[in-house]
Amino acid sequence: MTSRRARRAPALSAAAAVLVAAAAAAAEERPLAITAADLRAHTVVLGSDAMAGRAPGSAGGKRAADYLARQLRAAGLRPLPGNLGLEQPVPLHGSLASPESTLELVSLGEARRLELGRDYLLASAGSQTLIPRRVPMVFVGYGIVAPEFDYNDYQGFDVRGRVVVYLDGEPPSDDPDFFKGPEPTVYAAPETKKRIALSRGAVGSLLVPLPRPDLEAAWNRTRRDYGFETLSLAYALPEHLSAILHPEVAAWLFADALYDLEAVLAMAASGTLRGFYLPTEASFRGRFRVRDVVAPNLVGVVPGIDPELRGRYVVLLAHYDHLGVGPPVAGDAIYNGVVDNALGVSCVVEAARQLASVRPGPRRSVIVLLTTAEEAGLLGARYFLDHSPVPPARLAAAVNVDGLAFLSPFNDLVGIGGELSDLGEHLRRAVAPLGLGVSGPPDGVWDHVAYSRGDQLAFAEDGVPSILVNEGFDWPGRSHDEALEAALTWMVERYHSPADDLDQPLDFEAATLHCTAVLRLVLEVANADTEPRWRPGVPYAYERLLSEADGR
């Protein structure tokens, strides 16, 4: 779908033009005053053990929300029109599986009862996942239906009332027109596969991880990731059983099938993977601890000064939640989430303070949004979009902050999703005066798959052009490969673990430059004559056209 031509601002009155010129001059002449000391102060509070990992609905999560509400009020932010205050309550349902939960597989009369944590992990949990009687199973390749690539793993299979089994990942490709070549697409995401299975009528789905040399270490990391409470919006549709099998269990599952697991993996490697019915049945009886809680988003607004554009909004957002208290690692059970995302939230708080102090102010209004339950599936962002008094059609753009540079000074930024809309060009213009370039992401790192793993996706799915701004890998004194290796090492050793805490080295000067770049981008979009538009052919452009057509 080709996007419409960029929206142009209507002609301004003489008085409004003077105000706009003054706003632009103020933004350029007044030095942006984000400081490393201010970022450090917020980060130390939000990342401390006292916040206990800021899990939604927890005491630590409430303390973090209270602190952030005070900061936004002190900055002078106002509630959105129609909202009573800065807090937007988000109703959530929580569910945590107990070890007594039982997944049983039966192959040619031989039963195998699986143990939670050792043999399988639950990707979704709750009473709706119950499968009290044995149901048949079918292997569906990668579990993907992608019409744009003329690809359908479900072709010829009726999976209604069955449990489907699929491999992790997606078809191998060197052709950029077929699953984007070597780069992964959204179809590789387990959540996408689960949704496809549910839409085809399956009652459950089992994911088989691909083999890797560090099998047990990888399984232990995955077990830690899935050792937390499952959260959903209180009004969300029920999900089906979705589990991840230990590779040894997967080998047993295929032992009596038309092809064993070794043959399946060989077909996958050669691009000849095919589905087949399994001589296996499955049942599941879960035991869960459930709760219903309310956790707030924090939402404030800096009103715009342009009479024609103040009803249009740029959203600056970051998620303030993290994983809370979970499986201990080296004796530490608090997942502080300092880089992910106390740093990013600190940036948004300080950027909000700057935006509110600019006089006479940005042309468009700026919504400052701190979301809850991002780690549980972008729940806070989705709730905001479902219940905002500002319809998506009036949101000009969204700029997400999920972490800041903290390992090293840097010379370039990467706009995740910038290539999908005009936001990439806005970013280049905004950061050029800082001496920063804008680079594309290295293959497999900070790539477009990252676009589907943050709150920017929720806005994109509602048609709002959105971007995530990360630092690049042009670091002074280090080669590109050395910078990339340092970032990947952090991901392996600290990401989503208790080691992402205040004891790690943090370069707040680098974080300050990164945050200043984000602020400049927000001001660039808020003051621009035209608003960002999706590029031709981007699927989110169609949703934008629909929302603009009916004003929603």
C-alpha positions in Angstrom: 0.0 0.0 0.0 1.4 3.4 -1.0 1.3 5.9 1.8 -0.4 9.3 1.2 1.6 12.4 0.6 3.0 14.0 3.8 0.6 16.1 5.7 1.3 19.8 5.5 0.7 22.3 8.2 -2.2 24.8 7.3 -1.2 28.4 6.9 -0.5 30.2 10.2 -1.9 33.4 11.4 0.7 36.2 11.8 0.6 35.9 15.6 1.0 32.1 15.4 3.9 32.5 13.0 5.7 34.8 15.5 5.1 32.3 18.3 6.4 29.4 16.2 9.5 31.4 15.1 10.2 32.2 18.8 9.8 28.6 19.7 12.3 27.5 17.1 14.8 30.2 18.1 14.4 29.2 21.8 15.0 25.5 21.0 18.1 26.4 19.0 19.6 29.1 21.2 19.0 27.6 24.6 21.5 24.8 25.3 19.8 21.5 26.1 20.6 20.9 29.7 20.4 17.1 30.2 23.2 16.2 32.6 25.0 13.0 33.5 24.3 13.7 37.2 20.6 13.9 36.7 20.5 10.7 34.7 22.6 9.0 37.3 20.3 10.2 40.1 17.2 8.7 38.6 18.9 5.5 37.5 20.3 4.9 41.0 16.8 5.2 42.5 15.0 3.1 39.9 17.7 0.4 39.7 18.2 0.0 43.4 17.3 -3.2 45.3 14.6 -1.2 47.1 12.6 -1.2 43.8 12.9 -5.1 43.7 13.0 -5.2 39.9 9.9 -3.0 39.4 7.5 -5.9 38.5 4.0 -4.8 37.6 1.6 -5.1 40.6 4.5 -5.5 43.1 5.4 -3.2 46.0 8.6 -2.3 44.1 6.6 -1.5 40.9 4.3 0.8 42.9 7.3 2.5 44.5 8.8 3.2 41.1 5.4 4.5 39.7 5.0 6.8 42.7 8.6 8.2 42.2 8.0 8.8 38.5 4.7 10.5 39.0 6.3 12.9 41.4 9.1 13.6 38.9 6.6 14.3 36.1 4.5 16.6 38.3 7.7 18.5 39.4 8.6 18.9 35.7 5.3 20.6 35.1 3.6 18.0 32.9 -0.2 18.1 32.8 -2.7 15.2 32.5 -4.0 14.4 29.0 -7.4 16.0 28.3 -10.0 13.6 29.7 -7.6 12.0 32.2 -8.0 12.8 35.9 -4.3 12.6 36.7 -0.9 11.4 35.5 -1.6 7.7 36.4 -3.5 5.5 34.0 -4.5 2.3 35.8 -3.9 -0.9 33.7 -5.8 -4.0 34.9 -3.7 -7.1 34.6 -4.2 -10.8 35.2 -1.3 -12.8 36.5 -0.7 -16.5 36.4 2.2 -18.6 37.7 2.5 -22.4 37.0 3.4 -24.7 39.8 5.7 -27.8 39.5 2.6 -30.0 39.8 1.6 -29.0 36.3 1.7 -32.1 34.1 2.3 -32.4 30.3 1.9 -36.0 29.2 2.9 -37.4 25.8 1.8 -40.8 24.6 3.5 -42.4 21.5 2.3 -45.8 20.3 1.0 -46.6 23.7 4.1 -45.5 25.6 3.4 -42.6 28.0 5.9 -40.0 29.1 5.0 -37.6 31.9 7.1 -34.4 31.5 8.4 -32.3 34.4 8.0 -28.5 34.3 11.3 -26.8 34.1 13.3 -29.9 33.3 11.5 -31.3 30.2 9.4 -28.3 29.1 8.7 -24.7 29.8 5.4 -22.8 29.5 5.3 -19.8 27.2 1.7 -19.1 28.3 0.0 -20.1 31.5 -3.5 -20.1 33.0 -6.6 -22.2 33.4 -7.5 -21.8 29.8 -4.5 -23.9 28.8 -6.1 -27.1 30.2 -6.2 -30.1 27.8 -7.9 -32.8 30.0 -8.1 -35.5 27.4 -5.4 -36.8 25.0 -5.5 -35.1 21.6 -3.7 -36.0 18.4 -0.6 -34.1 17.3 0.8 -32.9 14.0 4.2 -31.5 13.0 3.9 -28.4 10.9 7.4 -27.5 10.0 8.2 -24.0 11.2 4.6 -23.3 12.0 4.5 -20.3 9.6 1.8 -19.0 7.2 3.3 -16.1 5.2 1.2 -15.3 2.1 3.6 -12.5 0.9 6.3 -15.2 0.5 3.8 -17.8 -0.9 4.6 -20.0 2.1 2.2 -22.1 4.2 3.4 -24.8 6.6 -0.2 -25.7 7.3 -1.1 -26.5 3.7 -3.0 -29.8 3.6 -3.3 -30.2 7.4 -6.4 -29.8 9.5 -5.1 -29.0 12.9 -8.4 -28.1 14.6 -8.5 -29.8 18.0 -4.9 -30.9 17.7 -1.6 -29.9 19.3 0.9 -28.6 16.7 4.6 -29.1 16.9 7.0 -26.7 15.1 10.7 -25.9 14.9 12.2 -22.6 16.2 13.2 -20.1 13.5 12.1 -19.9 9.8 13.1 -21.3 6.4 16.8 -20.7 5.5 17.2 -18.2 2.6 19.8 -16.3 0.7 17.2 -14.5 -1.3 16.2 -11.0 0.2 12.8 -11.4 -1.4 12.2 -14.7 0.5 12.0 -14.2 4.2 14.4 -11.3 3.9 17.3 -13.6 3.1 19.6 -14.3 6.0 17.9 -11.7 8.2 15.2 -13.0 10.5 11.6 -11.8 10.1 8.7 -11.5 12.5 7.7 -15.0 11.5 10.7 -16.4 13.5 9.2 -15.0 16.7 7.6 -17.6 18.9 4.6 -15.3 19.6 3.9 -15.1 15.9 3.9 -18.9 15.6 1.6 -19.2 18.6 -0.9 -16.8 17.1 -0.9 -18.6 13.8 -1.5 -21.9 15.5 -4.4 -20.5 17.5 -5.9 -18.9 14.4 -5.9 -22.4 12.6 -7.8 -24.0 15.5 -5.0 -25.8 17.3 -5.6 -26.3 21.0 -1.9 -26.2 21.9 1.5 -25.7 20.4 5.0 -27.1 21.2 8.1 -25.4 20.0 11.3 -27.5 19.4 14.5 -25.5 19.8 17.2 -25.9 17.2 20.3 -27.8 18.3 23.3 -25.9 19.6 26.6 -26.8 21.2 25.9 -25.2 24.6 22.6 -27.2 25.0 22.2 -27.2 28.8 23.5 -23.7 29.3 21.0 -22.4 26.7 18.2 -24.4 28.3 19.0 -23.0 31.7 18.9 -19.4 30.3 15.6 -20.2 28.7 14.3 -21.7 31.9 15.2 -18.6 33.7 13.5 -16.4 31.1 10.2 -18.4 31.5 10.4 -18.7 35.3 8.3 -15.5 35.9 4.6 -14.9 36.3 2.7 -14.7 33.0 0.8 -11.4 32.7 -2.0 -10.4 30.4 -4.5 -7.6 30.1 -7.6 -8.4 32.1 -9.8 -8.2 28.9 -7.4 -10.2 26.7 -8.7 -13.3 24.8 -7.8 -16.7 26.3 -4.7 -18.4 24.9 -4.0 -22.0 24.3 -1.3 -24.2 25.7 2.1 -23.0 24.4 5.2 -24.8 25.6 8.9 -25.2 24.7 10.3 -28.7 24.7 13.7 -29.7 25.9 15.6 -31.0 22.8 16.0 -34.5 24.4 12.2 -34.7 24.8 11.7 -33.5 21.2 13.9 -36.4 20.0 11.7 -38.9 21.9 8.6 -37.2 20.4 9.8 -37.9 16.9 11.2 -41.4 17.5 8.2 -43.3 16.3 7.2 -40.8 13.6 7.6 -40.9 9.8 10.8 -38.9 10.2 12.9 -38.8 13.4 14.3 -35.5 14.7 17.6 -35.9 13.0 15.9 -36.3 9.6 13.6 -33.3 10.4 16.6 -31.1 11.1 18.4 -32.3 7.9 15.3 -31.4 5.9 15.2 -28.0 7.6 18.9 -27.4 6.7 18.3 -28.3 3.1 15.2 -26.3 2.6 13.0 -29.3 2.1 11.1 -29.3 5.4 7.6 -30.8 5.3 4.9 -31.4 7.9 3.4 -34.8 8.8 1.0 -36.3 11.4 2.6 -37.7 14.5 1.7 -41.0 16.1 1.5 -39.1 19.4 -1.1 -37.6 21.7 -0.8 -35.0 24.3 -2.7 -33.9 27.4 -2.0 -31.1 29.9 -3.2 -30.4 33.5 -1.9 -27.2 34.9 -1.8 -26.0 38.5 -1.6 -22.2 38.7 -1.4 -19.4 41.2 -3.5 -16.5 39.8 -4.1 -12.9 40.8 -5.7 -9.8 39.4 -3.8 -6.5 39.9 -3.7 -3.0 38.7 -0.4 -1.3 37.7 -0.3 2.2 36.3 1.1 3.8 33.1 2.3 7.3 33.7 1.0 9.8 31.1 1.6 13.5 30.9 1.5 16.1 28.2 3.5 19.2 27.2 0.9 21.3 25.3 1.9 22.6 21.8 1.8 26.3 21.0 0.8 26.2 17.3 -3.0 26.8 17.1 -3.2 24.5 14.1 -1.0 21.7 15.4 -1.4 21.6 19.1 -4.1 18.9 18.6 -1.4 16.7 17.0 0.9 14.7 19.3 4.4 13.3 19.4 4.8 10.4 21.9 8.0 10.1 23.9 7.9 6.8 25.8 9.9 4.2 27.8 8.8 1.2 29.9 9.6 1.5 33.6 8.8 -2.1 34.5 11.2 -5.0 34.7 11.1 -8.7 35.8 11.0 -8.3 39.5 12.2 -11.1 41.8 12.9 -14.4 40.0 15.1 -17.5 39.8 18.4 -16.7 41.6 21.6 -16.5 39.7 24.8 -16.7 41.8 22.7 -16.0 44.9 21.0 -12.9 43.5 17.3 -13.0 42.8 16.6 -9.3 42.1 16.4 -8.5 38.4 17.1 -4.8 38.8 16.8 -3.9 35.1 19.3 -0.9 35.2 20.1 -0.7 31.5 16.7 -2.3 30.7 15.2 0.1 31.4 16.0 2.4 34.4 18.4 4.3 32.1 15.8 4.8 29.4 13.2 6.0 31.9 15.7 8.4 33.4 16.2 9.9 29.9 12.5 10.4 29.3 12.0 12.1 32.7 14.8 14.5 32.0 13.7 15.1 28.4 10.2 15.8 29.7 11.7 18.4 32.1 13.4 20.1 29.1 10.4 20.0 26.9 8.2 21.5 29.6 10.7 24.3 30.2 11.1 25.5 26.6 9.2 28.7 26.1 7.0 29.2 24.3 7.1 25.5 23.6 7.0 22.9 20.7 4.5 23.4 17.9 2.9 20.0 18.4 2.0 18.7 21.8 4.2 16.0 23.3 2.8 13.1 25.2 5.3 11.6 27.8 4.4 8.0 28.4 6.0 5.6 30.9 4.5 2.1 30.4 4.1 -0.8 32.7 4.2 -4.5 31.7 6.3 -4.1 28.5 8.3 -7.2 29.5 5.0 -9.2 29.5 4.2 -8.3 25.9 3.9 -4.6 25.5 0.7 -4.6 27.7 0.9 -1.1 29.0 1.4 0.4 25.6 -1.4 -1.6 24.1 -3.7 -0.5 27.0 -2.8 3.1 26.4 -3.6 2.9 22.7 -6.9 1.1 23.5 -8.0 3.7 26.1 -6.3 7.0 25.2 -8.5 10.1 24.8 -6.2 10.9 21.9 -7.0 8.6 18.9 -4.1 7.1 16.9 -4.9 9.2 13.9 -3.8 12.3 15.9 -0.5 10.8 17.0 2.1 12.1 14.6 4.9 9.8 15.7 6.2 7.7 18.7 9.9 7.7 19.9 10.7 4.9 22.2 13.7 4.8 24.6 14.6 1.2 25.6 18.1 1.6 27.1 20.8 4.1 26.5 24.5 4.0 25.5 26.4 2.9 28.6 29.4 0.9 27.5 31.4 3.5 25.6 31.3 6.9 23.8 30.0 6.5 20.3 29.9 8.4 17.0 26.7 7.0 15.4 23.1 6.0 16.2 20.9 3.3 14.8 17.2 4.1 14.2 15.4 0.8 14.6 12.5 1.1 12.3 13.8 4.4 10.8 13.9 2.9 7.4 10.1 2.1 7.6 9.1 5.8 7.7 10.4 9.3 7.3 11.5 9.1 11.0 14.9 7.9 9.8 15.4 11.2 7.9 14.2 13.2 10.9 16.7 11.4 13.0 19.6 12.3 10.7 18.6 16.0 10.8 18.2 16.0 14.5 21.6 14.5 15.4 23.8 16.0 12.8 24.5 19.1 14.9 25.8 16.8 17.6 28.4 15.3 15.2 26.6 12.0 15.1 25.9 9.8 12.1 23.1 7.4 11.6 24.0 3.8 10.6 22.1 0.7 9.6 22.1 -2.2 12.1 24.6 -5.0 11.7 23.1 -8.2 10.5 21.4 -10.0 13.4 22.1 -7.2 15.9 19.7 -4.3 16.8 18.0 -5.4 13.5 14.4 -5.1 12.4 13.4 -8.0 14.6 14.2 -5.7 17.6 11.4 -3.6 16.2 8.9 -6.2 17.1 10.2 -6.6 20.7 9.5 -3.1 22.1 6.7 -0.7 22.7 7.3 0.9 19.3 5.6 -2.1 17.7 2.3 -1.4 19.6 2.2 2.0 18.1 3.2 0.8 14.6 0.4 -1.8 14.7 -2.1 1.1 15.3 -0.6 2.9 12.3 1.6 5.4 14.2 5.1 5.9 12.7 7.5 4.9 15.5 11.2 4.4 16.1 13.6 3.0 18.7 16.9 4.9 18.9 20.0 2.9 19.8 23.6 3.7 19.8 25.7 2.3 16.9 29.0 0.5 16.8 31.4 3.3 15.7 33.2 3.7 19.1 36.3 5.8 19.5 39.4 3.6 20.0 37.7 0.3 19.1 37.0 -1.5 15.9 33.5 -2.2 14.7 34.0 -5.9 15.6 35.3 -5.1 19.0 32.3 -2.8 19.8 29.9 -5.4 18.5 31.5 -8.1 20.6 31.3 -6.0 23.7 27.6 -5.4 23.1 26.9 -9.1 22.5 28.9 -10.1 25.6 26.7 -7.8 27.7 23.6 -9.4 26.1 24.7 -12.9 26.9 26.0 -12.2 30.4 23.7 -9.5 31.8 20.6 -9.0 29.8 17.4 -10.1 31.7 19.6 -11.3 34.5 20.3 -10.0 38.1 23.7 -8.8 36.7 21.9 -5.9 35.0 22.4 -3.9 38.2 24.1 -0.9 39.6 27.4 -2.8 40.2 28.2 -2.9 36.5 30.2 -0.1 34.8 28.0 2.6 33.4 29.2 5.5 31.2 26.7 8.2 32.0 28.5 10.7 29.7 27.6 8.4 26.8 24.1 8.0 28.1 23.7 11.8 28.3 24.7 12.2 24.6 22.3 9.5 23.6 19.5 11.1 25.6 20.2 14.5 24.1 19.9 13.0 20.6 16.5 11.5 21.6 15.3 14.9 22.8 16.5 16.6 19.6 14.6 14.1 17.6 11.4 14.7 19.5 11.8 18.5 19.0 12.6 17.9 15.3 9.3 16.0 14.8 7.2 18.3 17.0 8.4 21.4 15.1 8.5 20.1 11.6 6.2 21.4 8.8 5.3 17.9 7.8 4.7 14.8 9.8 6.4 11.4 9.3 4.8 9.0 6.9 5.3 5.3 6.4 7.3 4.2 3.3 5.4 2.7 0.4 4.7 -1.0 0.9 5.1 -1.0 4.7 2.2 -2.9 6.2 1.6 -0.4 9.0 0.7 2.2 6.4 -2.6 0.6 5.7 -3.6 0.8 9.3 -2.6 4.5 9.2 -4.9 5.1 6.3 -7.8 3.4 8.0 -7.3 5.4 11.2 -7.1 8.7 9.3 -10.2 7.8 7.3 -12.4 7.4 10.4 -10.5 9.7 12.7 -9.8 6.9 15.3 
